[in-house]
Amino acid sequence: MPESECMRIRLKTGMTDKFLAWAKQLPNRMDEVKIGMHEQGIIAEHIFLERSTEGDFIVFYVKADDLVKTRDIFQRSQRTIDVEFRHIVDETWDRSQVSRLEPVMEL
C-alpha cells in the first residue's frame, strides 16, 4: 500500500528565489523527472511555498510505494536531476527547521 509524508521546511534566509528558480525549470525537464519518479516508486510529489513573518517555508509532500526505498534510491542516484536536487536542497533548505505534518485524511 502506498505511503505518504508531508513536511514543512524553512528555507535559508535569502535563498527562496534560488530554490524557486530551480523548481520552476522542472516542467521543462519532464522526461527526466518522470524517469526518476518511476525508478524511485514515486506516485506524486508536490512542493508548496509558504511566505510568513517567520520566513519562507516549503511544504513538501510525497506519495510513494515505499518511502524508505524511495529515499535510498534517491540518495544513491547519479542521475543529473537527482544530483542537482540534492545540491539545491543542501544550499537552500534549513534542515534544522523541519516539521512533519500529521496526516488527517488521504483519499
DAZI-V61834 format. One record per pair of residues at least 12 apart in sequence whose C-alpha atoms are under 6 Angstrom apart, sorted by sequence separation. I is the first residue (numbers start at 0). J is the second residue. D is the distance in whole Angstrom. If there is no record, write none. Layout:
I|J|D / I|J|D
This chain:
46|58|6 / 46|59|5 / 45|59|6 / 45|60|5 / 44|60|6 / 44|61|4 / 43|61|6 / 43|62|5 / 42|62|5 / 41|62|6 / 42|63|5 / 41|63|4 / 40|63|5 / 40|64|5 / 39|69|5 / 39|72|6 / 10|55|6 / 9|55|6 / 10|56|5 / 9|56|4 / 8|56|5 / 8|57|5 / 7|57|6 / 7|58|4 / 6|58|6 / 6|59|5 / 5|59|5 / 5|60|4 / 4|60|6 / 4|61|6 / 3|61|6 / 3|62|4 / 2|62|6 / 2|63|5 / 1|63|5 / 1|64|4 / 14|91|5 / 11|91|5 / 10|91|6 / 11|92|6 / 10|92|5 / 11|93|5 / 10|93|5 / 9|93|5 / 9|96|6 / 8|96|6 / 8|97|5 / 7|97|6 / 7|98|5 / 6|98|6 / 6|99|4 / 6|100|5 / 5|100|5
